[in-house]
Amino acid sequence: MRVFVTGGTGHSGSYIVPELVAAGHEVTGLARSDTAAATLSALGAKVRRGNLTDLDGLKAAAADSDGVIHVAHRQDLLPSGGIDAVAAAELPIMHAYGEALAGTGKPLVVAGSIGSPGQLGRPATEADPALPVGDEHKGTLRARNIVETAVIDLADEGVRSSVVRIANIAHSTTDRAGFLPTLIALAKQKGFAGYPGDGDNLWNAVHIRDVATLFRLALEKAPAGSYWHAVNDEGIPLHKLTKAIGNRLNLPTVSIPLDELMLPGYFGFLANIVTQTYPASNHLTRQTLGWQPTQPTLLADLDNGHYFPGP
């Protein structure tokens, strides 16, 4: 299969590209710089120069392919507009893919968020849609959810579209900017590893190599209009994760009172998310696509030591 991939040099994309190549697919990656082009070539992909603002170019690339995997984001919009601006910029991209792939039955696989079903009071499943949040009276959706809904809706236009919801923590030897490195950096800075309240809230995790395998499986055989859960650890209490970090750093583990979270202090910009709980099931993903995670779990990966290089 000739596959067009965006974000092929990012954390997930740099594992997805070689996964596809190893499975016999011909991969073309989007590159906006000479450096990105060289990286894609080294991963075994062909190169298409361009960027996410060139909708005509993306449409042409999709039309020329047998399938599309989209994991790129407009990170340049983060400083001015935050994550909502980043996600909102994806909506016209999804429409462009839809125009290129409508009626073809070709696959479009897009990266999503495990948090898009919202706080359900139970583990989220693949059958749970991206839910409306915010102003319920106006029926508005958070930008990320709008993108996921748009992808799923493309199934009605003859696109074999699906969304791979990636766990809160996607860990690997090349993870440099995710939630886990941030928690580790905070602990080093403060001299102790902190968690909010009792720390019983659940976070999920997956190794990025297992994420790559799931993207390939979704490309090859996911039914149209489907969600898939790239989750291996379905729910780790945050206090357990924090203790593991503290143990590796030889630092004490401390509970941060909930009424102090929003004050200037330990968690900073993470204060509004560290109390969230995101249990999630991967049962349907395993059953339907045959996905079987083979990489270390999160706590086992912490024990491998690569998150804690020497001085």
C-alpha positions as CSV (number, residue, x, y, z in Angstrom):
1,M,0.0,0.0,0.0
2,R,1.2,3.5,-0.8
3,V,0.8,5.5,2.4
4,F,1.1,9.2,2.9
5,V,2.2,10.1,6.4
6,T,2.3,13.5,8.2
7,G,4.3,14.0,11.3
8,G,6.7,11.3,10.3
9,T,9.6,12.8,12.2
10,G,7.7,13.4,15.5
11,H,7.6,11.1,18.5
12,S,4.9,8.8,17.2
13,G,5.6,9.3,13.5
14,S,9.3,8.3,13.8
15,Y,8.1,4.8,14.9
16,I,5.1,4.6,12.6
17,V,7.1,5.1,9.4
18,P,9.6,2.2,10.0
19,E,6.7,0.0,11.2
20,L,4.9,0.6,7.9
21,V,8.1,0.1,5.9
22,A,8.9,-3.2,7.7
23,A,5.4,-4.4,6.8
24,G,6.0,-3.8,3.1
25,H,4.2,-0.5,2.6
26,E,5.6,2.2,0.5
27,V,5.7,5.3,2.7
28,T,5.8,9.0,1.6
29,G,6.3,11.5,4.4
30,L,5.6,15.2,4.5
31,A,8.7,17.3,5.1
32,R,8.8,21.1,5.5
33,S,12.6,21.3,5.9
34,D,15.8,19.7,4.7
35,T,16.4,18.2,8.1
36,A,13.0,16.6,8.2
37,A,13.5,15.3,4.6
38,A,16.8,13.7,5.6
39,T,15.2,12.1,8.7
40,L,12.4,10.6,6.7
41,S,14.8,9.2,4.1
42,A,16.8,7.6,6.9
43,L,13.6,6.0,8.2
44,G,13.0,4.4,4.8
45,A,10.4,6.8,3.4
46,K,10.1,8.8,0.3
47,V,9.8,12.6,0.8
48,R,7.1,15.0,-0.3
49,R,8.1,18.6,0.5
50,G,5.3,20.8,1.9
51,N,3.6,21.9,5.1
52,L,0.2,21.7,6.9
53,T,-0.9,25.1,5.6
54,D,-0.9,23.9,2.0
55,L,-4.3,22.3,1.8
56,D,-4.1,21.7,-2.0
57,G,-0.8,19.9,-1.5
58,L,-2.2,17.7,1.2
59,K,-5.2,16.9,-0.9
60,A,-3.0,16.0,-3.9
61,A,-0.8,13.8,-1.7
62,A,-3.9,12.0,-0.3
63,A,-5.3,11.5,-3.7
64,D,-2.0,10.0,-4.9
65,S,-1.9,7.5,-2.1
66,D,-3.7,4.3,-1.1
67,G,-4.1,5.6,2.4
68,V,-3.2,8.4,4.8
69,I,-1.9,8.5,8.4
70,H,-2.1,11.9,10.0
71,V,-0.2,12.5,13.2
72,A,1.1,16.0,12.6
73,H,0.0,19.1,14.5
74,R,0.6,22.9,14.1
75,Q,2.8,23.2,17.2
76,D,3.7,26.7,16.1
77,L,0.2,27.9,17.2
78,L,0.7,26.8,20.8
79,P,2.3,30.0,22.1
80,S,-0.4,32.3,20.7
81,G,-3.6,30.1,20.8
82,G,-3.0,27.1,22.9
83,I,-4.0,23.6,22.2
84,D,-7.5,24.7,20.9
85,A,-5.8,26.7,18.2
86,V,-3.6,23.7,17.3
87,A,-6.6,21.4,17.0
88,A,-8.8,23.9,15.2
89,A,-6.1,24.2,12.5
90,E,-6.6,20.5,11.8
91,L,-10.3,20.8,10.8
92,P,-9.7,22.2,7.3
93,I,-7.0,19.5,6.8
94,M,-9.6,16.8,7.6
95,H,-11.9,18.4,5.1
96,A,-9.2,18.4,2.5
97,Y,-8.5,14.7,3.1
98,G,-12.3,14.1,2.8
99,E,-12.5,15.8,-0.6
100,A,-9.5,13.7,-1.8
101,L,-10.7,10.4,-0.5
102,A,-14.5,10.6,-0.8
103,G,-16.0,7.5,-2.3
104,T,-12.8,5.6,-2.6
105,G,-13.0,3.5,0.5
106,K,-9.4,4.3,1.2
107,P,-8.2,4.5,4.8
108,L,-7.6,7.7,6.8
109,V,-6.1,7.2,10.2
110,V,-5.8,10.2,12.5
111,A,-4.3,10.6,16.0
112,G,-6.8,11.4,18.7
113,S,-6.9,11.8,22.5
114,I,-7.9,9.2,25.0
115,G,-9.6,12.0,26.9
116,S,-12.1,12.9,24.1
117,P,-15.0,10.8,25.6
118,G,-14.8,13.0,28.7
119,Q,-15.0,12.0,32.4
120,L,-17.4,9.0,32.3
121,G,-17.1,7.7,35.8
122,R,-15.9,4.4,34.2
123,P,-13.3,3.2,31.8
124,A,-13.7,4.8,28.4
125,T,-14.3,2.2,25.6
126,E,-13.9,2.4,21.8
127,A,-17.7,2.6,21.5
128,D,-17.7,6.0,23.3
129,P,-17.7,8.9,20.9
130,A,-15.9,12.2,21.3
131,L,-18.4,14.0,23.6
132,P,-19.5,17.7,23.6
133,V,-17.9,19.7,26.4
134,G,-18.1,23.3,27.6
135,D,-21.3,25.2,26.8
136,E,-23.9,22.4,26.8
137,H,-26.7,24.9,25.8
138,K,-24.9,25.9,22.6
139,G,-23.7,22.3,22.0
140,T,-20.1,23.5,21.4
141,L,-17.3,21.0,21.2
142,R,-13.7,21.3,22.3
143,A,-11.6,21.8,19.2
144,R,-9.9,18.4,19.6
145,N,-13.3,16.7,19.7
146,I,-14.5,18.5,16.7
147,V,-11.6,17.1,14.7
148,E,-12.2,13.6,15.8
149,T,-15.9,13.9,15.0
150,A,-15.1,15.2,11.6
151,V,-12.8,12.2,10.9
152,I,-15.5,9.7,12.0
153,D,-18.1,11.5,9.9
154,L,-16.0,11.0,6.8
155,A,-17.2,7.3,6.9
156,D,-20.5,8.6,5.5
157,E,-18.7,10.0,2.5
158,G,-17.0,6.7,1.5
159,V,-13.7,7.1,3.4
160,R,-12.5,4.3,5.7
161,S,-11.8,6.7,8.4
162,S,-10.7,5.9,12.0
163,V,-9.2,7.6,15.0
164,V,-6.4,6.1,17.2
165,R,-6.8,7.6,20.7
166,I,-3.3,7.7,22.2
167,A,-2.8,7.2,25.9
168,N,-2.1,10.1,28.3
169,I,1.5,8.9,28.6
170,A,3.3,7.5,25.5
171,H,6.7,6.4,26.7
172,S,9.8,5.4,25.0
173,T,13.6,5.9,24.9
174,T,13.0,9.0,22.8
175,D,10.3,10.6,24.9
176,R,11.6,14.1,25.7
177,A,8.6,16.4,26.0
178,G,5.7,14.3,27.3
179,F,3.9,14.3,30.6
180,L,6.4,11.9,32.1
181,P,9.5,13.9,31.5
182,T,7.7,16.9,32.8
183,L,6.8,15.1,36.1
184,I,10.5,14.0,36.4
185,A,11.8,17.5,35.8
186,L,9.4,18.9,38.4
187,A,10.6,16.4,41.0
188,K,14.2,17.3,40.3
189,Q,13.5,21.0,40.5
190,K,11.4,20.9,43.7
191,G,13.4,18.2,45.5
192,F,10.5,15.9,46.0
193,A,8.0,14.0,43.9
194,G,4.5,15.4,44.3
195,Y,1.0,14.1,43.6
196,P,-2.4,15.8,44.1
197,G,-4.5,14.9,47.1
198,D,-4.7,11.1,47.6
199,G,-3.3,10.5,44.1
200,D,-5.9,7.8,43.4
201,N,-6.8,9.4,40.0
202,L,-6.0,7.1,37.1
203,W,-3.7,7.8,34.2
204,N,-3.2,5.4,31.3
205,A,0.0,4.7,29.3
206,V,1.4,2.9,26.3
207,H,4.8,2.3,24.7
208,I,5.2,4.3,21.5
209,R,6.3,1.2,19.5
210,D,2.9,-0.4,20.4
211,V,1.2,2.8,19.2
212,A,3.0,2.4,15.8
213,T,1.7,-1.1,15.5
214,L,-1.8,0.0,16.1
215,F,-1.7,2.7,13.5
216,R,-0.5,0.1,11.0
217,L,-3.3,-2.3,11.9
218,A,-5.9,0.5,11.7
219,L,-4.6,1.4,8.3
220,E,-4.8,-2.2,7.1
221,K,-8.1,-3.3,8.4
222,A,-10.1,-0.9,10.6
223,P,-13.8,-0.5,9.7
224,A,-14.9,2.9,8.6
225,G,-16.0,5.3,11.3
226,S,-14.2,3.6,14.2
227,Y,-12.2,4.5,17.3
228,W,-9.3,2.5,18.6
229,H,-7.5,2.8,22.0
230,A,-3.7,2.8,22.0
231,V,-3.6,2.0,25.7
232,N,-1.7,-0.7,27.5
233,D,-1.7,0.3,31.1
234,E,-5.4,1.0,31.4
235,G,-5.3,2.9,34.7
236,I,-2.3,3.7,37.0
237,P,-2.9,5.6,40.2
238,L,-0.9,8.8,39.9
239,H,0.5,8.3,43.4
240,K,2.0,5.0,42.3
241,L,3.6,6.6,39.3
242,T,4.9,9.5,41.4
243,K,6.4,7.1,44.0
244,A,8.2,5.2,41.2
245,I,9.7,8.5,40.0
246,G,10.7,9.5,43.6
247,N,12.3,6.1,44.1
248,R,14.4,6.4,41.0
249,L,15.5,9.9,42.0
250,N,16.0,9.1,45.7
251,L,13.5,11.8,46.5
252,P,10.6,11.7,49.0
253,T,7.1,11.4,47.7
254,V,4.7,14.1,48.9
255,S,0.9,14.7,48.7
256,I,0.0,18.2,47.5
257,P,-3.3,19.3,49.2
258,L,-6.0,19.9,46.6
259,D,-6.8,23.4,47.9
260,E,-3.2,24.4,47.1
261,L,-3.0,23.1,43.6
262,M,-4.0,26.4,41.9
263,L,-1.6,28.5,44.0
264,P,1.8,29.2,42.6
265,G,3.8,26.2,43.6
266,Y,4.6,22.6,42.6
267,F,2.5,21.8,39.6
268,G,2.4,25.2,37.8
269,F,0.6,24.9,34.4
270,L,-0.2,21.3,35.1
271,A,-2.4,22.2,38.1
272,N,-5.7,22.0,36.1
273,I,-5.1,18.6,34.7
274,V,-3.2,16.5,37.2
275,T,-6.4,15.7,39.2
276,Q,-8.1,14.3,36.1
277,T,-8.8,10.6,35.9
278,Y,-8.7,8.7,32.6
279,P,-9.3,5.0,32.9
280,A,-9.7,3.4,29.5
281,S,-10.3,-0.1,28.1
282,N,-8.5,-1.6,25.0
283,H,-10.7,-4.7,24.8
284,L,-12.3,-3.9,21.4
285,T,-9.0,-2.8,19.9
286,R,-7.4,-6.1,20.8
287,Q,-10.4,-8.2,19.8
288,T,-11.2,-6.5,16.5
289,L,-7.7,-5.6,15.2
290,G,-5.7,-8.2,16.9
291,W,-3.5,-5.6,18.6
292,Q,-1.2,-7.2,21.2
293,P,1.1,-4.8,23.0
294,T,4.6,-6.3,23.3
295,Q,6.6,-3.5,24.8
296,P,7.3,-2.8,28.5
297,T,4.6,-1.3,30.6
298,L,5.1,2.2,32.0
299,L,6.5,1.2,35.4
300,A,8.7,-1.4,33.8
301,D,10.0,1.2,31.4
302,L,10.8,3.5,34.3
303,D,12.9,0.7,35.8
304,N,14.9,0.5,32.5
305,G,16.5,3.7,33.6
306,H,16.6,5.7,30.3
307,Y,14.3,8.4,31.8
308,F,17.0,8.9,34.5
309,P,20.3,9.5,32.8
310,G,23.3,10.0,35.1
311,P,24.5,13.5,36.1
